Amino acid sequence: MFVMWFTSLHFRKFTPRLCFLVRPRIKNMRYVAGLVNADKLAGRTRKYKVIFSPQKFHACEMVLEEEGVYGDVSCDEWAFSLLPLDVDLLSMELPEFFRDYFLEGDQRWINTAVQALHLLSTLYGPFPNCYGIGRCTKMSYELWRKLEEEEDGETKGRRPEIGHLFLLDRDVDFVTALCSQVVYEGLVDDTFRIKCGSVDFGPEVTSSDRSLKVLLNAEDKVFNEIRNEHFSNVFGFLSQKARNLQAQYDRRRGMDIKQMKNFVSQELKGLKQEHRLLSVHIGACESIMKKKTKQDFQELIKTEHALLEGFNIRESTSYIEEHIDRQVSPIESLRLMCLLSLTENGLIPKDYRSLKTQYLQSYGPEHLLTFSNLRRAGLLTEQAPGDTLTAVESKVSKLVTDKAAGKITDAFSSLAKRSNFRAISKKLNLIPRVDGEYDLKVPRDMAYVFSGAYVPLSCRLIEQVLERRSWQGLDEVVRLLNCSELAFTDMTKEDKASSESLRLILVVFLGGCTFSEISALRFLGREKGYRFIFLTTAVTNSARLMEAMSEVKA
Amino acid sequence: MNRTKGDEEEYWNSSKFKAFTFDDEDDELSQLKESKRAVNSLRDFVDDEDDDDLERVSWSGEPVGSKTRPGSFQSLSDALSDIPAKSYAPELGRPKGEYRDYSNDWSPSDTVWRLRKGKVCSLERFRSLQDKLRLLEEAVSVHDGNVITAVLIFLKRTLSKEILFRELEVRQVALRHLIHFLKEIGDQKLLLDLFRFLDRTEELALSHYREHLNIQDPEKRKEFLKTCIGLPFSAEDSAHIQDHYTLLERQIIIEANDRHLESAGQTEIFRKHPRKASILNMPLVTTLFYSCFYHYTEAEGTFSSPVNLKKTFKIPDKQYVLTALAARAKLRAWHDVDALFTTKNWLGYTKKRAPIGFHRVVEILHKNSAPVQILQEYVNLVEDVDTKLNLATKFKCHDVVIDTCRDLKDRQQLLAYRSKVDKGSAEEEKIDAILNSSQIRWKN
């Protein structure tokens, strides 16, 4: 992530050149302009360069022009579109995509996403099979195809290296993104915040007085073995590994000089490395366990599962009410309310009013604005008396009928959709029927990423569409999801693809994806013999989504 | 397209038109491509039937010529020579400046293409409303928000707001982009005008309210909140806004008062527990906690008394008890805690009741290191037996565990617990006494 520290820039020494590496946001332009104008006023002459990443927006130029600094600043673009976070994970590092598109309806980043896709297509394309679901997906796909046509010939006749492309919008499945994560990598992200593939472990983890920044990817052999595992397996695994490691160390007791020399030169470094990684991860596990016990994680998970399954809704609502009353955490309380709303197709008006009032009382009255945002995005809604009008109807009603009537379904409805989670869940068997205990050590389906309680909707959709090679038989689901799907197969390209590349699937998440979904799909890949590559606008989790919607800094 | 190769060559090589200027950053390939595109599109212009028919009216009033091709002055003189009239009035003709200047004449789709590529593009030629709207529609059709916003910037500058609003009202995608753009540049006035025009009263109210976040000074913020009260919020939201104002008003008074008290140094509570932060802009529950902490005994009449807060903001019993408990427990004021739960029934007997469940009370007491006797008392009040046992075991309330096991007639559990208590302690003796009692019919 590009962080421009816009604190006061007092230079001890006069620097004749200033260079800004920024996101193309208007407030950044105002800052730069402010600086330039201040210099002009003070009679300082400097050279200024602004490097926009990933691209410059016209609105930015407008502001520079307006502020009278357009001629003083030279502009460049750094078209940074993809950051490989791991062997199978590419990120566009655009967390703002979520809020800008799903809350404000601004399509400014669609082009950026398309550029990233285009880059991959020129390197590995073309893609014989394309599937997708979601409004943003549809627009991105159209724009991408247009771009491909304009720059034709670049991929013609090439052998496809990736057999399938799957695009989806984050709002096709909000529920999964809001669940607490229990696979190791997801848990680390939820607890410590993984940024750009690395995490800062504080003193409580490193058992020293220093923090440690750790790169988390497949290169970390220890991490790679535990990242997709359910947390209940991790500690045991690490302990076992620690014992093995100790045993290896102990071997040196019986060694002679020659063997010792060999040991030190060949194995010791590797062992030490492994030891270091192990202690970091064991420390992380301990820290996580301590935090979760304190938060009464067990109770929380129980409530989430109840919401997903549709049982004990009143109890869950009481739990949420208590959570708010105790001022536990503004983000967590919000997340639970959204989960309730999404799984129940909106809160009943009485609950909506009462929970909202309690939230405002516990966390601050200014969160009135947060609630308005969540309603617009469809994350926290109120069940309307009678059916909700569709966006089209409401538009028409506003034009045709009395303006007062149009107030009921105001413009809020245009972006939001009905959730229909239960119906979809039934149709896609998202809640596994389990006889006896669900074995987390040997998971049998993708539900393991949520302790066997729930198969992530997004992953299930991908699984089904890939199996059917189309959306056939899923019409009802698509209708319930209330958005458009796409499927496009180019047989001429498919014929050129090798069987190996046909097993390679590029999944594109527009709006962010979670580590749980990545783990679930990696599992699916192992089961079905696919290999997934993930391209996301950013890696996300429930906290990030809630923070993006929060009008007030929590 | 059904051009012949010859035609293409002709256009490619012709020099009838001014040269194009491209940005220097372009490489040769894209320059060529762009030239090709530009030239191909020129066909449209030249072949296009001119929009306006030109009416030539001579001195006698008779219409003379019909179509005039741009750039060709032949017809004009031809027309003139046909007129028999002698005197020459100034002819109505197209303004000279309007003759097409090919270097800058991009069609909407070409303009949008240029905008997508981030090229400098003057949109000035789109002067008629129709042209402007065609450009906008083209921008929307390519789904690129950057382009849509660029076109909107132009429209905002060249259209009156009424016309702009009217046109955008029926174009949802463009409308969303304009709203977001106005938010980002902080053009609050135009944004509110827009909401007013669209009759989106709630968004209007919320947008105005949002501004309070930019006001740091408490007094000014309070004054601003006052202006928000009459706005067209929904009924519930109006109440929330009113509460927000009232809360800040109270907090300002309390803060001023307490700051004074604290600096005077006479009040014990402030001496023992100096304030760590100001109460301004804190949520209501936090304010209540603060009030229960520092002003618990105050009468209802004062602004800082907890009871006053409860009444003014209609705080439900549950929330009130929870908060008061937390505050008094923190101060280790066990008598106050007691009083919170003690009620007298109609016979005059005291009884303990809680609107929040005693297990919750126990947890809060434990968090604040309450002595075991106090904990024990409240654990005993937990209704659910399993929870009671769990909590008692967790917090080492031996008597409760023992008594509960006895009540449950669970010998095994009692035996198991015996090993957990200290050897030779009173608890051990008690357990033994119970185990040896012949009166109890153990179930296991």
HADDOCK unambig.tbl for C-alpha pairs under 7 A between the chains (distance, minus, plus):
assign (segid A and resid 26 and name CA) (segid B and resid 184 and name CA) 6.56 0.50 0.50
assign (segid A and resid 26 and name CA) (segid B and resid 185 and name CA) 6.60 0.50 0.50
assign (segid A and resid 57 and name CA) (segid B and resid 146 and name CA) 5.90 0.50 0.50
assign (segid A and resid 58 and name CA) (segid B and resid 146 and name CA) 6.53 0.50 0.50
assign (segid A and resid 58 and name CA) (segid B and resid 150 and name CA) 5.56 0.50 0.50
assign (segid A and resid 59 and name CA) (segid B and resid 149 and name CA) 6.98 0.50 0.50
assign (segid A and resid 59 and name CA) (segid B and resid 150 and name CA) 6.28 0.50 0.50
assign (segid A and resid 104 and name CA) (segid B and resid 176 and name CA) 6.85 0.50 0.50
assign (segid A and resid 104 and name CA) (segid B and resid 180 and name CA) 6.32 0.50 0.50
assign (segid A and resid 105 and name CA) (segid B and resid 176 and name CA) 5.99 0.50 0.50
assign (segid A and resid 106 and name CA) (segid B and resid 145 and name CA) 5.94 0.50 0.50
assign (segid A and resid 106 and name CA) (segid B and resid 176 and name CA) 6.74 0.50 0.50
assign (segid A and resid 106 and name CA) (segid B and resid 177 and name CA) 5.53 0.50 0.50
assign (segid A and resid 107 and name CA) (segid B and resid 143 and name CA) 6.58 0.50 0.50
assign (segid A and resid 107 and name CA) (segid B and resid 144 and name CA) 5.77 0.50 0.50
assign (segid A and resid 107 and name CA) (segid B and resid 145 and name CA) 4.06 0.50 0.50
assign (segid A and resid 108 and name CA) (segid B and resid 144 and name CA) 5.75 0.50 0.50
assign (segid A and resid 108 and name CA) (segid B and resid 145 and name CA) 3.66 0.50 0.50
assign (segid A and resid 108 and name CA) (segid B and resid 146 and name CA) 4.82 0.50 0.50
assign (segid A and resid 110 and name CA) (segid B and resid 144 and name CA) 6.19 0.50 0.50
assign (segid A and resid 111 and name CA) (segid B and resid 144 and name CA) 5.88 0.50 0.50
assign (segid A and resid 139 and name CA) (segid B and resid 143 and name CA) 6.14 0.50 0.50
assign (segid A and resid 143 and name CA) (segid B and resid 142 and name CA) 6.30 0.50 0.50
assign (segid A and resid 325 and name CA) (segid B and resid 319 and name CA) 6.19 0.50 0.50
assign (segid A and resid 361 and name CA) (segid B and resid 283 and name CA) 5.83 0.50 0.50
assign (segid A and resid 361 and name CA) (segid B and resid 284 and name CA) 4.91 0.50 0.50
assign (segid A and resid 361 and name CA) (segid B and resid 285 and name CA) 5.74 0.50 0.50
assign (segid A and resid 362 and name CA) (segid B and resid 283 and name CA) 5.77 0.50 0.50
assign (segid A and resid 362 and name CA) (segid B and resid 284 and name CA) 6.23 0.50 0.50
assign (segid A and resid 362 and name CA) (segid B and resid 285 and name CA) 5.06 0.50 0.50
assign (segid A and resid 363 and name CA) (segid B and resid 283 and name CA) 5.31 0.50 0.50
assign (segid A and resid 364 and name CA) (segid B and resid 282 and name CA) 6.56 0.50 0.50
assign (segid A and resid 364 and name CA) (segid B and resid 283 and name CA) 4.10 0.50 0.50
assign (segid A and resid 364 and name CA) (segid B and resid 284 and name CA) 6.82 0.50 0.50
assign (segid A and resid 365 and name CA) (segid B and resid 240 and name CA) 6.98 0.50 0.50
assign (segid A and resid 365 and name CA) (segid B and resid 244 and name CA) 5.81 0.50 0.50
assign (segid A and resid 365 and name CA) (segid B and resid 283 and name CA) 6.70 0.50 0.50
assign (segid A and resid 369 and name CA) (segid B and resid 206 and name CA) 6.92 0.50 0.50
